[in-house]
């Protein structure tokens, strides 16, 4: 789950597809650190289309921030429908405290919830977080 200006989004990925998806997304960078932003987003849009990256995702959504309760409820519904799954949730630092108030009902053995700022650069989790970050930035720049 990530946040960008007035957008919030999430991705859900099956464990089996993570390795292959990470290989295909090795060119993704954190948007704030990119020097030539327009060119980067143009190249990433082509990458997503050419490699059909969205087909690797079980589910994804980007919504306006005012619909954040809807996004959270979609995540909770997925968790309820998949009771034996292990869930890793990376939450934007600004959304973390609000999300954690809701997430108190989660089983600590099944769920790992981490602030986005605490992700280790280069880790699988960091790479997967770059996917939602890029999707949000693509949507945000398209809606201007």
SERO-4910 file (N, C-alpha, C, O; in steps of 0.05 Angstrom, whole numbers):
BEGIN
 pado doro    nc1    nc2    nc3   cac1   cac2   cac3    cc1    cc2    cc3    oc1    oc2    oc3
  Unk    A     17    -23      0      0      0      0     18     24      0     37     26     15
  Unk    A     12     44    -17     28     68    -19     10     92    -24    -13     89    -31
  Unk    A     22    115    -20      7    140    -22     24    159    -38     48    160    -35
  Unk    A     11    175    -56     25    195    -71      6    218    -76    -14    216    -90
  Unk    A     12    241    -64     -4    265    -65    -33    258    -59    -39    253    -35
  Unk    A    -51    258    -78    -79    253    -72    -88    225    -81   -112    220    -84
  Unk    A    -69    206    -84    -75    179    -92    -65    159    -71    -46    163    -57
  Unk    A    -80    137    -69    -72    114    -53    -75     89    -69    -94     87    -85
  Unk    A    -57     70    -66    -59     46    -82    -46     22    -68    -32     25    -48
  Unk    A    -52     -1    -78    -41    -26    -68    -38    -46    -90    -50    -44   -111
  Unk    A    -20    -66    -85    -17    -88   -103    -18   -114    -86     -9   -114    -63
  Unk    A    -28   -135    -98    -28   -161    -85    -15   -180   -105    -23   -182   -128
  Unk    A      6   -194    -95     22   -212   -113     23   -240   -100     27   -243    -76
  Unk    A     18   -260   -117     22   -287   -107     51   -293   -103     68   -283   -118
  Unk    A     57   -307    -82     85   -313    -74    101   -325    -97    124   -319   -101
  Unk    A     88   -343   -112    102   -357   -134    112   -338   -156    131   -345   -171
  Unk    A     99   -315   -159    106   -297   -181    126   -275   -173    135   -260   -190
  Unk    A    133   -274   -147    150   -253   -138    177   -252   -152    186   -231   -162
  Unk    A    191   -275   -153    218   -276   -165    218   -266   -194    235   -250   -202
  Unk    A    200   -276   -209    198   -269   -237    192   -239   -241    203   -226   -258
  Unk    A    174   -229   -224    166   -201   -225    189   -183   -218    193   -162   -231
  Unk    A    205   -191   -198    228   -175   -190    248   -173   -212    260   -152   -217
  Unk    A    252   -195   -226    271   -195   -249    262   -175   -270    279   -161   -282
  Unk    A    237   -174   -275    226   -157   -296    225   -128   -288    223   -110   -305
  Unk    A    226   -122   -262    224    -95   -253    250    -83   -242    249    -64   -226
  Unk    A    272    -95   -249    298    -86   -238    305    -57   -246    321    -45   -233
  Unk    A    292    -46   -266    298    -18   -275    282      2   -259    287     26   -262
  Unk    A    264     -6   -242    248     13   -226    265     27   -206    283     14   -193
  Unk    A    260     52   -202    274     68   -182    253     84   -166    230     87   -174
  Unk    A    262     93   -143    244    110   -127    241    137   -141    261    150   -147
  Unk    A    217    145   -146    211    168   -163    224    194   -153    234    210   -169
  Unk    A    225    198   -127    237    222   -116    266    225   -122    277    247   -122
  Unk    A    280    202   -127    309    203   -133    315    204   -162    339    205   -169
  Unk    A    295    204   -179    300    204   -208    304    233   -217    289    251   -210
  Unk    A    325    237   -234    331    264   -243    312    273   -266    301    295   -265
  Unk    A    309    256   -286    292    263   -309    266    248   -307    262    226   -317
  Unk    A    247    260   -292    222    247   -284    204    240   -308    194    218   -309
  Unk    A    200    258   -327    183    253   -350    193    230   -366    177    212   -374
  Unk    A    219    230   -372    230    208   -388    229    182   -373    223    161   -385
  Unk    A    234    182   -347    232    158   -331    204    146   -332    201    122   -337
  Unk    A    184    163   -328    156    153   -328    148    143   -355    134    123   -358
  Unk    A    157    156   -376    152    146   -403    164    119   -408    151    101   -419
  Unk    A    189    115   -399    202     89   -402    188     68   -385    186     45   -394
  Unk    A    180     75   -361    167     55   -344    139     48   -354    131     25   -351
  Unk    A    125     67   -366     99     60   -378    103     39   -401     88     20   -403
  Unk    A    124     43   -417    130     24   -438    137     -3   -426    129    -24   -436
  Unk    A    153     -3   -405    161    -28   -392    137    -43   -382    134    -67   -386
  Unk    A    118    -29   -368     94    -42   -358     77    -54   -381     66    -76   -378
  Unk    A     75    -39   -403     59    -49   -425     73    -72   -440     61    -93   -445
  Unk    A     99    -69   -446    114    -89   -462    116   -115   -447    111   -137   -459
  Unk    A    122   -114   -421    126   -139   -406    100   -148   -392    100   -168   -377
  Unk    A     78   -134   -397     52   -140   -385     55   -145   -355     45   -166   -344
  Unk    A     67   -127   -341     73   -130   -312     47   -132   -296     47   -146   -275
  Unk    A     26   -119   -304      2   -120   -288    -10   -148   -288    -26   -155   -269
  Unk    A     -4   -164   -307    -14   -192   -308     -2   -209   -286    -13   -230   -280
  Unk    A     21   -201   -275     34   -216   -254     21   -210   -226     26   -224   -207
  Unk    A      5   -189   -225     -8   -181   -200    -34   -196   -197    -50   -198   -215
  Unk    A    -39   -206   -173    -64   -218   -166    -86   -197   -167   -108   -201   -178
  Unk    A    -80   -174   -156    -99   -152   -155    -83   -126   -151    -62   -126   -138
  Unk    A    -93   -104   -162    -81    -78   -158   -103    -57   -160   -123    -61   -173
  Unk    A    -98    -35   -147   -117    -13   -148   -103     13   -141    -86     14   -124
  Unk    A   -111     34   -155   -103     61   -149   -128     78   -148   -144     79   -167
  Unk    A   -131     91   -125   -156    107   -120   -148    134   -110   -125    139   -102
  Unk    A   -168    152   -110   -163    178    -98   -161    174    -68   -174    156    -57
  Unk    A   -146    191    -55   -141    188    -26   -167    188    -10   -169    175     10
  Unk    A   -187    203    -19   -212    204     -4   -226    176     -4   -245    172     12
  Unk    A   -217    158    -20   -228    131    -21   -210    111     -5   -210     87    -11
  Unk    A   -194    121     14   -175    104     28   -189     82     44   -178     60     47
  Unk    A   -212     87     55   -227     66     70   -235     44     51   -233     20     58
  Unk    A   -243     50     27   -250     30      7   -225     13      0   -227    -12     -2
  Unk    A   -202     25     -3   -178     10    -10   -171     -8     14   -164    -32      9
  Unk    A   -172      2     38   -166    -15     61   -186    -38     63   -178    -61     70
  Unk    A   -211    -33     58   -231    -55     60   -227    -76     39   -232    -99     44
  Unk    A   -217    -68     15   -211    -88     -5   -187   -106      4   -188   -130     -1
  Unk    A   -168    -94     17   -145   -110     27   -155   -129     49   -147   -152     49
  Unk    A   -172   -119     67   -182   -136     89   -199   -158     78   -198   -181     88
  Unk    A   -215   -153     58   -232   -174     45   -214   -195     33   -220   -219     36
  Unk    A   -192   -187     20   -174   -207      9   -162   -224     31   -160   -249     28
  Unk    A   -155   -212     53   -143   -226     76   -163   -246     87   -156   -269     95
  Unk    A   -188   -238     90   -209   -256    100   -214   -279     82   -219   -302     91
  Unk    A   -213   -275     55   -218   -296     36   -195   -315     32   -198   -337     20
  Unk    A   -172   -308     41   -148   -324     38   -135   -329     66   -114   -319     72
  Unk    A   -149   -345     83   -141   -347    111   -114   -362    115   -102   -359    137
  Unk    A   -104   -378     96    -79   -392    101    -55   -377     88    -33   -387     89
  Unk    A    -60   -354     76    -38   -340     63    -21   -324     84    -31   -317    105
  Unk    A      4   -319     76     21   -302     92     20   -275     78     21   -273     54
  Unk    A     17   -254     94     13   -227     83     35   -209     92     41   -206    116
  Unk    A     48   -196     73     68   -175     78     55   -149     69     48   -146     46
  Unk    A     54   -129     87     42   -104     81     62    -82     86     72    -79    109
  Unk    A     69    -67     66     86    -44     68     69    -19     66     55    -15     46
  Unk    A     69     -3     87     51     20     88     67     46     86     88     48     99
  Unk    A     57     65     70     70     91     69     72    102     97     54    100    113
  Unk    A     94    115    103     99    126    129     77    144    139     70    144    163
  Unk    A     65    160    121     43    178    129     17    164    135      1    174    151
  Unk    A     13    140    124    -12    125    129     -9    104    151    -29     93    159
  Unk    A     15    100    160     21     77    178      5     78    204     -8     58    211
  Unk    A      5    100    218     -9    100    244    -39     96    241    -51     82    257
  Unk    A    -51    108    221    -80    104    217    -86     76    209   -106     64    219
  Unk    A    -69     64    192    -73     36    184    -70     17    208    -85     -2    210
  Unk    A    -50     23    225    -45      5    247    -68      5    267    -73    -16    280
  Unk    A    -82     27    270   -106     27    287   -127      7    277   -141     -6    293
  Unk    A   -129      6    251   -149    -13    239   -138    -42    240   -153    -61    244
  Unk    A   -112    -45    237    -99    -71    234    -95    -86    261    -83   -107    261
  Unk    A   -104    -75    283   -101    -88    309   -112   -116    309   -103   -133    325
  Unk    A   -132   -121    293   -145   -148    293   -129   -169    278   -136   -192    279
  Unk    A   -107   -161    265    -92   -180    249    -76   -199    267    -67   -192    289
  Unk    A    -74   -223    257    -58   -244    270    -28   -238    265    -20   -238    242
  Unk    A    -13   -234    286     15   -227    284     32   -248    270     53   -242    259
  Unk    A     24   -274    272     39   -295    259     35   -296    229     52   -305    214
  Unk    A     13   -285    220      5   -286    191     13   -260    177     18   -261    153
  Unk    A     13   -238    191     17   -212    179     44   -200    188     51   -201    211
  Unk    A     57   -188    169     81   -172    174     75   -144    162     71   -142    138
  Unk    A     75   -124    179     68    -97    171     92    -80    177    102    -78    199
  Unk    A    102    -66    156    127    -50    158    122    -22    146    108    -20    126
  Unk    A    134     -2    158    133     25    146    151     24    121    172     12    120
  Unk    A    142     38    100    156     39     75    185     50     79    204     40     67
  Unk    A    188     69     97    214     81    102    234     62    115    258     67    115
  Unk    A    224     40    127    241     20    140    250     -2    121    265    -20    130
  Unk    A    240     -2     97    248    -24     78    277    -21     70    287      2     66
  Unk    A    291    -43     69    319    -43     62    322    -41     32    312    -57     17
  Unk    A    337    -20     23    341    -16     -5    353    -41    -18    373    -52     -8
  Unk    A    341    -49    -41    351    -73    -55    337    -99    -46    340   -119    -60
  Unk    A    322    -99    -24    308   -123    -16    284   -129    -34    276   -111    -49
  Unk    A    274   -153    -33    251   -161    -48    228   -142    -42    213   -133    -60
  Unk    A    224   -137    -16    202   -120     -8    204    -92    -19    184    -80    -27
  Unk    A    229    -81    -19    234    -55    -30    227    -54    -60    214    -36    -70
  Unk    A    236    -75    -75    231    -76   -103    201    -78   -109    191    -65   -128
  Unk    A    187    -93    -93    158    -96    -97    144    -69    -91    124    -62   -104
  Unk    A    154    -55    -71    142    -29    -64    146     -9    -87    130      9    -91
  Unk    A    168    -12   -102    173      6   -125    152      3   -147    147     21   -162
  Unk    A    140    -21   -148    119    -26   -168     95     -8   -162     85      6   -180
  Unk    A     85     -8   -138     62      8   -131     69     38   -133     53     54   -141
  Unk    A     94     45   -125    103     73   -126    102     82   -155     93    104   -161
  Unk    A    111     66   -174    111     73   -202     83     75   -213     76     93   -228
  Unk    A     66     56   -205     38     57   -214     24     83   -205     10     96   -221
  Unk    A     29     91   -180     17    115   -170     27    140   -185     12    157   -192
  Unk    A     53    141   -190     64    163   -205     55    164   -234     51    186   -244
  Unk    A     52    142   -246     40    141   -273     12    152   -273      5    168   -291
  Unk    A     -4    143   -255    -32    152   -253    -33    182   -246    -50    196   -257
  Unk    A    -17    191   -227    -17    218   -218    -10    237   -241    -23    258   -245
  Unk    A     10    231   -257     19    248   -279     -1    247   -302     -3    266   -317
  Unk    A    -15    225   -305    -35    222   -326    -59    239   -320    -72    249   -339
  Unk    A    -65    243   -295    -90    257   -287    -86    287   -286   -105    302   -279
  Unk    A    -62    297   -291    -58    326   -291    -66    339   -316    -64    364   -319
***
